[in-house]
C-alpha cells in the first residue's frame, strides 16, 4: 500500500473505531496484551534481526539498549497495555452544559480526534503503547517507526492485527507505514485531508522536520532544558537533594535538570557543598561568580545555558535577584519544567506566576513531569507547545470536543 | 521595521502584557474604545482613501461594503470593545487541583498563549475586535491586514497605540505589519521562534496558504458546508421554518445551510411545500428522487453536495435511512454545523453521536453557531479543526495552561 492508501484506509475506518463501546475497547486491549506475550518467541526473533543489523551498522550502545527486547520487557509492555485498559474511558463525557435564554441547551462533549499519526524512532515499545492509548480513546492510529526497529515493529503490529481480527473488530484501527524512505515521511506529513493530528516522538531533528513540513496539526513533544533555581531563602539541604535528584537520577530524559540558577547571596554557602556532592560525578559549566566557589568547574559559554546535555553535565548561573533568575529561565528554557527552591512565600508565588513553562515547581524535583507521576495513568508524551495540550499528555490530550445542541424549533431572528 | 523585527518586539513584550491586572486591561480597552470614537474623522478619512482605491481597482460591491466605515459602524466597533471589557477575565483561573500520594499538589492554571498572529482580509473592524480579545486575555498580538484596508487599519492601530501610551501601558501589545508584499506574509508564517499561534481569517485561499506554509501552530477557521437533515419523523412546519432560516436569514456566512438531506418517506410531503416556499428565492440542485417533487430544480452534480454556495442556492439529497444521511453528511461536510429535524428520540441521539462536526443540532437552525449566540460574549472565529478549540472560539480559546506544583522537598525515587 502507498502512504496515501494507508491514510485513506485509516480515514475510512475512523468512525468504526470511534463507535466501539468501552467494554469492546478494554477487552481488546487486554486480549492484545496476552497475544503479545504469547508471541514472545517470534517477536524476540524479529528483534534479534534488528539488533544484528544495528550492530553491523555500528549503532551506539545506548540506542541498541533502547531497541533490545527481552521476555521481561515484553511482559512490561503488556502490563502497560493492561493499565491503559483499566483507566476510565473519557470518551463521551459532557464537561459542561448550559441553557440559553432562547431555550437552546448547549453541551460540550469529549469525542475522539479521529486519525492520529505518530512518527517515532527506534523504540519498539512505543508501537504497543501508542496503539493502546489511541484505541482506548476511539482513535485510529497510523504508525511510522524508525528503520532500526522495522522487524520488531512489524511483528508487534502483526500481533495487534490478529488480536483485532480474532475479536471481530476493525484491523485498520492500527496501520503501519512500512516504506522506510524519506519520501514516505514527506508524503505522510502532507495528508491533512485524512489525518487529524501528527505527533513526532524522537530527537530534535525529527521534531524540527515535522514542524517545518507538516500540513497536519502537530503536537511538539520533547526537549527539556530544565532549571533548578536555588533562591536566597532556600533550605540548603533540600536544594542539594533536589538538584542531585533532578540532575542525576536519570540523565537521558527530558525532565532531567540541565541548568542551575543560584542567588548570589546563597552561592558562598551552597556552591561549595554542591561542588563536594558532584565531585567526580557531574561536570559544572559555570559563570565567573559561581566558579569562585566551585572546585574543578569549566567556564560557561552562552551556548551552555541553552544546552540540553542529557549527560552528567550542568550549567551554573548566579543571579542578583529573583527577577534576574526568572528572565534567565524564560530566555533559555524550552518551556518544559522549572523548579524554585525557597522558603519565601512571595518568591514562590512570583516564580509560579512568571516562569513560562508547562510545569513550574516549588521545592520539588523536575523529574516529576510525567503522566504516571501526575496521576494520569499513562502518557503519550510531554507537550512543550502551548496549543491543545501543554505538559504531560494523558488520554484527554487524544480527544477533541463537539458541541451538542438540543432545540425545539429555534430559528435566528 | 522588518517582519522579523516586529515579531521579536512582540516576543520581548509578551510578559509585560501577560502580567497586566484585570483592571489595567479593562480600563485600557474602554479608553481605547472612546479614543476610537474621538478619532472618527481621521479614521473615516483614511477609510475614504481605501474606498477610493477599491473603487478604482474595481473591487466587488460586497467587499466594498465590508470595507466601508461610517460614524455608526465606528460606534458599533467601540461597543464591541466595551463588551469585551465587561466579560470576566479568565486568566489565572485554576481549573483543577489535586494531591498526589507523595504530597505534591498539582494545579492546572489558565495562562495567556503569548504572541498571537492574525492574518486577515479587508474588514477593518477585525483590527479593533482582535486587539481587544487578545489584550483581554493577556496576549500580545501581531496583525497583518489586507492591502485593501491598509489606510483604515493603520488609523485604527495608531489610535490603539496612543491609548496604550496615554495609559502608560506597553504600546507593543499590538503590532502591525505594514509591508504588503507576499514575501512579508511568507516570512511571518515561519516566525515560530517568536509567535505561538497564527489565526487566518478570510477566504479558503488564504487559509490554505497558511495551513500549507506556516511553521507556527495554526487554528483553521471558516468554511461551512452545513446540512439540515429532515428525518422521516420531522414536524414538517418546523422543518420548513428551520430550513428557510438556515438558508436565507443571511446567505454569506459560514453557519448558513448549504445542503438539505431528506428522508425519502417524508420527501413526497415535505419537498413540494419547500418548493413552494423557495419559489423565486432559492435555486435547488437536487438528485433524481427529489426532483420528482420539486418545481424548477436543477440536477445536482457530485460537486454540488460539496459546495459552500454562500448564495441563494441549496443542494438536495434524498436518503433511505438515517445511516445514509449521516454518512452523506460526514462525507461532504466541512466539520462546521449540522442539524437534524426529527421527533424521534432514537434518531436525535444517533445524529448527535455520529455526525462529525463542531456543532450538531436537534430541531434548531445552524445559524446559532456563533460566540454571542452560545453566550461567550465575543468570538475570535469558528474553528473547524479538532485541536485546541473546536466550534465558536471565545476568550478561552486564546489561553493556554500551565501546571503549578507545590512540593515540600519531594524527589523521585
Interface residues (C-beta under 8 A of the other chain):
Chain A: X15 X19 X98 X100 X104 X106 X111 X113 X114 X192 X196 X197 X211 X212 X215 X217 X218 X219 X235 X238 X241 X242 X244 X245 X246 X249 X330 X352 X353 X354 X356 X357 X358 X359 X360 X361 X362 X363 X364 X365 X367 X368 X373 X374 X375 X385 X386 X387 X388 X390 X391 X400 X401 X402 X403 X404 X405 X406 X407 X408 X409 X410 X411 X412
Chain B: X15 X19 X98 X100 X104 X106 X113 X114 X192 X196 X197 X211 X212 X215 X217 X218 X219 X235 X238 X241 X242 X244 X245 X246 X249 X330 X352 X353 X354 X356 X357 X358 X359 X360 X361 X362 X363 X364 X365 X367 X368 X373 X374 X375 X385 X386 X387 X388 X390 X391 X400 X401 X402 X403 X404 X405 X406 X407 X408 X409 X410 X411 X412
